[in-house]
Amino acid sequence: MNRIEKAIVRTPATTFADGITPGIFGKADSALARKQHQSYIEALTRCGVEVIVLDADDEYPDSCFTEDPAIVTNRVAILTNFSAQSRRGETERIAPEIQKIYGYKIERISGSATVEGGDICRVEDHFFIGLSRRTNEEGACQLAAILKKYGFTSSIISIRAHPSVLHLKTCMSYLGDGTFVMNPVIQHDSELNRFKKIVVPENEIYASNCVRANDYVIMPQGYEKTAAQIKAAGFKLIETPMSEFMKQDGGLTCLSLRVPPID
């Protein structure tokens, strides 16, 4: 499993509750979201990750979801292109922080192609690219070409048949050691046949989004059955509260750009 050296996060905006969301879990509490965000930072720090905390950006309510505007690897960073008009400025706001780390090793998704980082799941040197409401075919093709240029492989998984699933990593997370934790809706996809699978119960589907951070798996607090399965598979757990981010259709992976040591 690739190690994480740094993580870029952004403090939730005072406008956080005005972001894109179906609102099925109620209106988010921005003050509580900031407290939960601090707990998230503490969890990453406990995992040995250097956390770079960016100031809140009230112009962009969803800007705390720093995973979406870029894809970071050990060889290159790729700036993405949002489909949602309300988020398009986020890429330029985070680009200077990316440049501090990667210098000239930066590529970009362009034109009518759209990609969001939440649709990209890395497994060692292979990338699963999710086709979703946010990532289109042209974006997937552009990204695959960039990844190939830097020696990575990729394949596509469509989640468009599952309208309740926002991003690919909403329903699956790679924990390392050949193991995924996943929502039942994705478990039979042929691309995933070779992996070990921890399938979450129907009433715990939010727990299918977790973060492997070096020696630990960080997962949302309050999902006892999934936690027991992950522990039984041999992983060390850190649980952290995520209720306000769930209300905004966000998960643990969404909240950080996790940067491995650069080659």
Sequence and secondary structure as in RCSB ss.txt:
>XXXX:A:sequence
MNRIEKAIVRTPATTFADGITPGIFGKADSALARKQHQSYIEALTRCGVEVIVLDADDEYPDSCFTEDPAIVTNR
VAILTNFSAQSRRGETERIAPEIQKIYGYKIERISGSATVEGGDICRVEDHFFIGLSRRTNEEGACQLAAILKKY
GFTSSIISIRAHPSVLHLKTCMSYLGDGTFVMNPVIQHDSELNRFKKIVVPENEIYASNCVRANDYVIMPQGYEK
TAAQIKAAGFKLIETPMSEFMKQDGGLTCLSLRVPPID
>XXXX:A:secstr
     EEEEE   TTGGGSS   TT    HHHHHHHHHHHHHHHHHTT EEEEE   TT TTTT TTTTEEE SS
 EEE B SSGGGTTHHHHHHHHHHHHHTT EEE  TT  B GGGEEEETTEEEEEESSSS HHHHHHHHHHHHHT
T EEEEEE TT TT  SHHHHEEEEETTEEEE GGGTT GGGTTSEEEE  GGGGGGG  EEETTEEEEETT HH
HHHHHHHTT EEEEE  HHHHHTT  TGGG EEE    
